[in-house]
Amino acid sequence: MEDATMKIVDLKATVLDDVMHNAIIVRVDTDEGISGYGEAHGLKEPILNLKRFIIGEDPTDVERVMLKIRHRGGYKPWGSAVSAVEMALWDIAGKAAGLPVYKLLGGKVRDRVRVYCDCGAGVPLEPGGSPYTPEAYAEKARRRLRLPQKFTIFKFDIGLHGKQLYSVPGGVLEAEGTYPDRGHATEVGLKAEIECVKAIKEVLGDKVGLALDCGPGQTLPAAIRLAKALEPFNVMWAEDLLQGDYSPFTDVEAYKILTQSTSTPTLTGEHIYLRYGFRDLIEKRAVSIVAPDVMDVGGIAETKFIAELADLYGVLIAPHSLGLPISFMANVHAAAAMPKNFIAFEFHMADNPWWEDIIKGVEKPLIKDGYAAIPDKPGLGFELNEKEVRKHLAEGEKYFE
Ligand SMILES: [Mg+2]
């Protein structure tokens, strides 16, 4: 009897240039001519290493394939490889079933998905000027408000995220300007952090949300002080105050002390691989909001599961993201099916003019009135634009070879 199940026959990856964190597009091919796409960041080798474990498997049994490779993932590049393959499997499963991925996750809870805009630091008022003055932050806020995407939440870097705290003479003890770093903010450091926030709020007002990426690496007492000093500004959240981005661990007890000390919502999680890394954070209500990254946490279904678990405990979710339209679409499908604890997912490419061009067959612009539309086409709902991808390949890189 002939075997009628679809089979994976190949896994390929191609590295792009000019994109933060080495964006990598992953393609899984099948014997039925259907291919699925995913996205990773970091290194190509851990991705290609997964090939031998998935060849011959039926990609439409997504979880069964994941059981072959999930334990081969881990922190950052290793987890990112597993996450990218997971996205590609869902893309194939959706295409094979003739359904958009969100339908396979349980269907959509919302008709469009809120996206928030990463802003970084300020913009210098004159050439060679500092981007870390309150005036520079205010100017960036004015420019971000004018963006055609009409975002409703903006996130700025203060403290140890970016260089704001280092720009203040005597602002921080011990921190040396490496990333990730650790250091204790002084009184002048704290006052400078708050001056920047005040300047941003004066521009943004109270009709749009302000989130702050503050670390990682603040000391617990400085984090508590900053979070309390932020209370009058009603920010959406203070992110990664203790650990987070590029931290290979999370001190859940310290986050719990911080969160219980303040009415400013706390957030972390972009560095965490798999639901197990979120269990304590969520069950102990150690942060107000979790921020898994679909490209690091283990993929689309993993992100959706964490949203469900968080919702049981009154914890919100605002997924971290920094990538191409491929992980963007993975986020859209995951978020479409999340419970009401979803806030928004992150968009980092407001200053990248070609960002949208590498996919086609979808409604553009991808972000309108602060939201992403949810594609109704099978799978993740886009086609790769080969011509545009070729323009941005890393040096020496061939297109899926
Ligand atoms: Mg962050």
Boltz pocket constraint, residues with backbone or C-beta under 6 A from the ligand:
constraints:
  - pocket:
      binder: B
      contacts: [[A, 213], [A, 215], [A, 239], [A, 240], [A, 244], [A, 245], [A, 270], [A, 320]]
      max_distance: 6.0
